[in-house]
Amino acid sequence: MKILVQKFGGTSVVTAGLRRQAVERILEARRAGFAVVVVVSAMGRAGDPYATDTLLGLLDGGSEDDPRERDLLLACGEIIACVVLAHAIRGQGCPAVALTGREAGIVTDNQFGNARILRVEPEPLLGHLEAGRVAVVAGFQGATADGQVTTLGRGGSDTTAAALGAALRAESVDIYTDVEGVYTADPRLVPDAVRLERVSYREIVEMAHLGARVVHPRAVEIAMEGRVPLRIRSTASNGPGTLVCDGMGLGGIVPSDRIVTGIAHVSGRVQFRLSSSSDFNREGLARRVFQELGRASVSVDMIHVSPHAVQFIVEQGRRLTAEEVLRGLEVRYEVEDGLAKVSVVGAGMHGVPGVMARVMEALHGARVPVFQTTDSHANISCLVRESDVEKVVRALHREFGLGQQPIHRQEATVHEAG
């Protein structure tokens, strides 16, 4: 039995017309000979009746909220969506069954609001598939071993789809969204951005962590561990989308030897610059700073530590909390608001000299000041003003020639991923 997992986001099922498009994608997969598992998110965005944020708004957000009960409420959005979509599938003459995360065999820990999947017990799903039904699963949720409903946090439906794909040894997991795939940059900023035919797990994880919102990095990491190919596709068309896989990819396609795959960006960042006449290391002050920020649930990024200075960035919404922490430690600091992190991403840049020089040349040519940089084996990130993001993204896209379609070649001897 060939199994395909399809995941539909909330904006893909919010109206009857969009649900018809989703059903057509499901029926196409059935006609191609696949047994189909569908994972669905809550319908719509904040303000729509059954969206997750709308349900959350029914609570007053007080500290007395019970995390277990909050998860019970939030899980309802996906349950409603999966029942409605299963009904639409049956309306087209195809057998379908709606399942909660628990009924689909998803067992999690007890961290309500951000649970981790411990295991998937696939027997119930396999029973429905063998009986010829489409299994429509509520994403974003599971249950503890003793049956308590949990939710999986941000990107939870992507995580559900990847976990089910790995447990069922699916041929692939297709993530349907309102875009045609993964692009070399945000098409709203770069008109000549190109849809990528194929990217590696590592590259898409980097891009997702650095601001690209097409798929959640947690889901990609699960798929990578299970060696299940992902495909990012549009609900509105039957285009090929973007394949995410390891090594050589499906069909023996080998990518061109590209250095940079794409440009990602994230806005709303604040830089903190700490200074001290004493040694941050010897006095243990750097350690205390990051310990206290962690205790206050402030996530820091782009960290630079030297004997007499410490720099890092936080999300705009965490600025006041970070300042409270630093004042409590009696640390001298300066703050720079209105910043964004722009990153060039590509597994091919590792060990290649001159990439940073090209990044800086592009930003110099665009007359953009750089406040800080960080890098890894697969990315170089620059901290710039939010007002300069469009100029920076376009300059880097142009510098690395990303507006040109990538070249692929066929290798008959290459194995298929998965």
Residue pairs with C-beta under 8 A, 6 or more apart in sequence:
1 35
1 129
1 130
2 33
2 34
2 35
2 171
3 34
3 35
3 36
3 37
3 129
3 168
3 169
3 170
3 171
4 29
4 34
4 35
4 36
4 37
4 170
4 171
4 172
4 173
4 174
5 36
5 37
5 38
5 39
5 161
5 164
5 165
5 168
5 170
5 172
5 173
5 174
6 25
6 26
6 29
6 36
6 37
6 38
6 39
6 161
6 173
6 174
6 176
7 38
7 39
7 40
7 41
7 139
7 157
7 158
7 160
7 161
7 173
7 174
7 175
7 176
8 22
8 38
8 39
8 40
8 41
8 85
8 176
8 235
9 41
9 157
9 175
9 176
9 177
9 178
10 41
10 42
10 43
10 44
10 45
10 48
10 51
10 52
10 81
11 18
11 44
11 45
11 177
11 178
12 18
12 21
12 22
12 176
12 177
12 178
12 235
13 19
13 22
13 40
13 41
13 43
13 81
13 84
13 85
14 43
14 44
14 48
16 88
18 235
19 84
19 85
19 88
20 88
21 235
21 236
22 85
22 88
22 176
22 235
23 85
23 88
23 89
23 91
23 92
25 174
25 176
25 233
25 235
25 238
26 36
26 38
26 89
26 94
26 134
27 89
27 92
27 94
28 238
29 36
29 174
30 36
30 94
30 134
34 171
35 129
35 130
36 129
36 134
36 135
37 125
37 129
37 134
37 135
37 137
37 164
37 168
37 170
38 82
38 85
38 89
38 134
38 135
38 136
38 137
39 137
39 138
39 139
39 157
39 160
39 161
39 164
40 78
40 81
40 82
40 85
40 136
40 137
40 138
40 139
40 157
41 77
41 78
41 81
41 139
41 140
41 157
42 50
42 51
42 52
42 55
42 77
42 78
42 80
42 81
42 140
43 49
43 50
43 51
43 77
43 80
43 81
43 84
44 50
44 51
44 54
45 51
45 53
46 53
46 54
46 57
47 53
47 54
48 54
50 76
50 77
50 80
50 81
51 77
52 74
52 77
52 140
54 77
55 73
55 74
55 76
55 77
56 70
56 73
56 74
58 73
59 65
59 70
59 73
67 112
67 113
68 112
68 148
68 149
70 112
70 113
71 112
71 113
71 141
71 149
71 150
71 151
72 149
74 140
74 151
75 100
75 101
75 138
75 140
75 141
75 149
75 151
77 140
78 101
78 138
78 139
78 140
78 141
78 157
79 98
79 100
79 138
81 138
82 98
82 99
82 100
82 136
82 137
82 138
83 98
85 98
85 136
86 96
86 97
86 98
86 134
86 136
87 98
89 96
89 134
89 136
90 96
94 134
95 131
95 132
95 133
95 134
96 133
96 134
96 135
96 136
97 128
97 133
97 134
97 135
97 136
98 136
98 138
99 124
99 125
99 128
99 135
99 136
99 137
99 138
100 137
100 138
100 141
100 143
100 149
101 137
101 138
101 139
101 140
101 141
101 142
101 143
101 149
101 160
102 141
102 142
102 143
102 147
102 149
103 124
104 120
104 124
104 125
104 135
104 137
104 138
104 164
105 120
105 121
105 122
105 123
105 124
105 125
105 167
106 117
106 120
106 141
106 142
106 143
106 160
106 163
106 164
107 117
107 118
107 119
107 120
107 121
107 142
107 143
107 144
107 145
108 115
108 116
108 117
108 118
108 142
108 143
108 144
108 150
108 152
109 115
109 116
109 118
109 144
109 150
110 144
110 148
110 150
111 150
112 148
112 150
112 151
113 151
113 153
114 151
114 152
114 153
115 142
115 144
115 150
115 151
115 152
115 153
116 152
117 142
117 152
117 159
117 163
117 222
118 145
119 167
120 163
120 164
120 166
120 167
122 164
122 167
122 168
125 135
125 137
125 164
125 168
126 168
128 135
129 135
137 160
137 164
139 156
139 157
139 158
139 159
139 160
139 161
140 151
140 152
140 156
140 157
140 159
140 160
141 149
141 150
141 151
141 152
141 156
141 160
142 149
142 150
142 152
142 160
143 149
143 150
144 150
152 159
152 160
154 216
155 215
155 216
155 217
155 218
155 219
156 216
158 175
158 215
158 216
158 218
158 219
159 216
159 218
159 219
159 222
161 173
161 175
161 219
162 173
162 218
162 219
162 220
162 222
162 223
162 226
162 228
162 230
163 222
164 170
164 173
165 172
165 173
165 223
165 226
165 228
166 222
166 223
166 225
166 226
166 228
167 226
169 228
170 228
171 229
171 418
172 228
172 229
172 230
172 231
172 250
172 418
173 223
173 228
173 229
173 230
173 231
174 230
174 231
174 233
174 241
175 214
175 215
175 219
175 230
175 231
175 232
175 233
176 233
176 234
176 235
177 214
177 232
177 233
177 234
177 235
178 234
178 235
178 236
179 214
179 232
179 234
180 195
180 233
180 234
180 237
180 239
180 241
181 195
181 196
181 214
181 232
181 233
181 234
181 239
181 240
181 241
181 242
182 195
182 196
182 199
182 204
182 207
182 212
182 214
182 232
182 242
182 244
182 262
183 193
183 194
183 195
183 196
183 262
184 190
184 193
184 194
184 196
184 261
184 262
184 263
184 397
184 402
184 403
185 193
185 262
185 263
185 264
185 393
185 394
185 397
185 402
186 193
186 263
186 265
186 393
187 193
189 265
189 389
189 390
189 393
189 394
190 263
190 393
190 394
190 397
190 403
192 397
192 403
193 397
193 402
193 403
194 402
194 403
194 404
194 405
194 406
195 241
195 242
196 242
196 261
196 262
196 406
197 240
197 242
197 243
197 253
197 406
197 408
198 242
198 243
198 244
198 245
198 249
198 253
198 255
198 408
199 207
199 242
199 243
199 244
199 261
199 262
200 244
200 245
200 246
200 247
200 347
201 220
201 221
201 223
201 224
201 244
201 245
201 246
202 224
202 347
202 378
203 261
203 262
203 345
203 346
203 347
203 378
204 212
204 214
204 215
204 217
204 220
204 230
204 244
205 217
205 220
205 221
205 224
206 264
206 343
206 345
206 376
206 378
206 379
207 261
207 262
207 264
207 345
208 214
208 215
208 216
208 217
208 220
209 217
210 264
210 265
210 266
210 341
210 343
210 345
210 379
210 381
211 264
211 265
211 266
211 341
211 343
212 262
212 264
214 232
215 230
215 232
215 244
219 230
220 230
220 244
223 229
223 230
223 244
224 246
227 246
227 417
227 418
228 418
229 243
229 244
229 245
229 249
229 250
229 417
229 418
230 243
230 244
230 245
231 240
231 241
231 242
231 243
231 244
232 241
232 242
232 244
233 239
233 240
233 241
233 242
234 241
243 249
243 250
245 417
245 418
246 417
247 417
248 254
248 411
248 414
248 415
248 417
249 255
249 416
249 417
250 416
250 417
250 418
251 410
251 416
252 410
252 411
252 412
252 413
252 414
252 415
252 416
253 408
253 409
253 410
253 411
253 414
254 408
254 409
254 410
254 411
254 414
255 406
255 408
256 406
256 407
256 408
256 409
257 348
258 346
258 348
258 406
259 346
259 348
259 349
259 352
259 355
259 400
260 344
260 345
260 346
260 348
260 349
260 355
260 396
260 400
260 402
261 345
261 346
261 347
261 348
262 344
262 345
262 346
262 402
263 342
263 343
263 344
263 345
263 393
263 396
263 397
263 402
264 342
264 343
264 345
265 340
265 341
265 342
265 343
265 389
265 392
265 393
266 340
266 341
267 340
267 386
267 389
268 315
268 316
268 317
268 340
268 386
269 301
269 313
269 314
269 315
269 316
269 339
269 340
269 341
269 383
270 313
270 314
270 315
270 316
270 318
270 319
270 322
270 335
270 336
270 337
270 339
271 302
271 311
271 312
271 313
271 335
271 336
271 339
271 371
271 372
271 383
272 310
272 311
272 312
272 313
272 314
272 322
272 326
272 333
272 334
272 335
273 309
273 310
273 311
273 333
273 334
273 335
273 336
274 280
274 289
274 309
274 310
274 311
274 326
274 331
274 332
274 333
275 308
275 309
275 332
275 333
275 334
276 283
276 285
276 308
276 309
276 331
276 332
277 308
278 285
278 308
279 307
279 308
280 286
280 305
280 306
280 307
280 308
280 309
280 310
281 305
281 307
282 307
285 329
285 331
286 305
286 310
288 329
289 310
289 325
289 326
289 329
289 331
290 300
290 303
292 325
292 328
292 329
293 300
293 322
293 325
296 321
296 322
296 324
296 325
297 321
298 314
298 318
298 321
298 322
298 325
299 314
299 315
299 318
300 312
300 313
300 314
301 312
301 313
301 314
301 341
302 311
302 312
302 313
302 341
302 372
302 374
302 381
302 383
303 310
303 311
303 312
303 374
304 310
304 311
304 312
304 372
304 374
311 372
313 339
313 341
313 372
313 383
314 322
316 337
319 335
319 337
323 333
323 335
326 333
336 371
338 385
338 386
338 387
339 371
339 383
339 384
339 385
339 386
340 383
340 384
340 385
340 386
340 388
340 389
341 381
341 382
341 383
342 381
342 382
342 384
342 389
342 392
342 393
342 396
343 379
343 380
343 381
343 382
344 355
344 359
344 379
344 380
344 396
344 400
345 378
345 379
346 378
346 379
347 377
347 378
349 355
349 377
349 378
349 379
349 380
350 377
350 378
355 380
356 373
356 375
356 380
358 399
358 400
359 380
359 382
359 396
359 399
360 370
361 399
362 395
362 396
362 398
362 399
363 370
363 382
363 384
363 392
363 395
363 396
365 395
366 388
366 391
366 392
366 394
366 395
368 384
368 385
368 388
368 391
368 392
368 395
369 384
369 385
369 388
370 382
370 383
370 384
371 383
371 384
372 382
372 383
373 380
373 381
373 382
373 383
374 380
374 381
375 381
382 392
384 392
397 403
